[in-house]
Amino acid sequence: QEGQQVVIKWQGKPVFVRYRTPAELQRVIADDHASDLKQPQTDAERTKPGHEKYLVVIGSCTHLGCVPTFGAGDFGGWFCPCHGS
């Protein structure tokens, strides 16, 4: 269901699978046009047709390897407890 997220293990790493809400998709599409993104691909370029609602990411902090929590921090997304980003 929309807004639901599960965490599975793959090769010993946590993988977040999230069923994005219409509001989340709208924000992502709005951000597609930001010129200052480090990775300039649009959401459509990063998803398979018909599966846009699903987000699948490896859930490890690239800084220290800890597992971020969801729904915390200043932006309501994933929050890394080890260094607050």
C-alpha positions, 0 to 999 in steps of 0.5 A: 500500500502507498507509503509502506516500506519494507527492509530486506537483506541482500548480500548482508546489506539492508535494502529499502523497498518503498511504495511511494505516495502520490505526494512523494512522486510529485516532489520527485518530479518537481526536483527533476528540473533542479539544475544543481543535482549531483546526479542529474537523471530524472526519476523517469530515467531511474525507474522502469515504465509501470514501476515508478511507484516503487523505490528500491535502494541499498540502505547503508550510509555512505559515510560510516555504513550505518543504517538510516531510519525513515521519517526523521530529520529535517526533511522527513526522509531517511536520517542517518543517526551516526552523524545527523544527515 
